[in-house]
């Protein structure tokens, strides 16, 4: 017997531990070189791990285990030979497996390591929607389950819920239920929890508030949206305008764009603005780099690309790293006001909120205007109170007079 040890590979400089989220090949299976055998979940991404040789797989670690880089997860018996699968006896033909009615082209009937196994993005959706692999027919390459397969199965569930079978009456939820369930926190959720507690305990965090009249932004988008889409192929959103406004003021006020490094302050002559994106597994904050040098449509394209990758679990470690300032928009969920927590090691974060029509005094008269509360949480060790207030006022002034973007004043 010739055994090769399979260990957790080095994933990134800052990553020392991963979680074995799932096995893609069962214990004792014969695997071919370059076949993915498992998935690792790090603080920032989920990665498939292929084997470097062919042989019989012997599990050592279990799904859900937290493992350090270099830890043994399996052994591979390279002296074993592939065992052909015996065809079913003609007298007792194998029954046809039943699958739900889902859209898409059926997967090939030939056996494959990918058949019935989800991609990393599909696996996340399955966990979120609580759909077992047995209810989904993969239409990807070699029968791999894709995110669209999960969505199709979920839609089929909705149809079945709306039109329940007459032979199986719907079960009624029990009243006064006292049931509980315990689920292990995902690695990403544990990382988010640890970073938030660290930011709360290790920074002198304070929040200052202001409000911005969004009338000029609304008028700008209404007047130029069609032309913007026709020329650039993407809509002009609020986030690019807020990011551009913040980038301009960050370069004017470098203390808001600085880090603490030991007893030193690190200043940046650029604005890499992290955008908070909600995903099924938690919040991620990939940065848009050099916002000060990008046009509005370029910022929109980068944000869209990062958001799509984040929600499909395809963000790389490099795309998740860095950032000198963060913007988070709780308004998309209906938040009227909040105190966002600093994204360490950054020193400040801007919170956007829901736009609500409110009566305000304009030139001595009461008017109804679309208003948004802004919140700037900052590390008082780096940023003085006067600087934080000034920063927020300057951002407010730019947003209420967006022509200044064009004039550069």
Buried (B, 14 or more C-beta within 10 A) or exposed (E): EEEEEBBBEEBBEEBEBBBBBBBBBEEEBBBEEEBBBBBBBBBBBBBBBEBEEBBBBBBBBEEEEBBEBEBEBBBBBBEBEEEEEEEEEEEEEEEEEEBBEBEEEEBEEEEBBBBBBBBBBBBBBBBEEEBEBEBBBBBBEBBBBBBBBBBBBBEBBEEEEEEEEEEEEEEEEEEEEEEEEEEEEBBBBBBBEEBBEEBEEBBEBBBBBBBBBBBBBBEBBEEEEEEBEEEBEBBBBBBBBBBBBBBBBBBEBEBBBBBBEEEEBEEBEBBBBBBBBBBBBBBBBBBBBBBBEBEBBBBBBBBBBBBEBBBBBBBEBEBBBEBBBBBBBBBEEEBEBBBBBBBBBBBBBBBBBBBEEEEBEEEEEEEEBBBBBBBBBBBEEBBEEEBBBBBBBBBBEBBBEBEBBEEEE
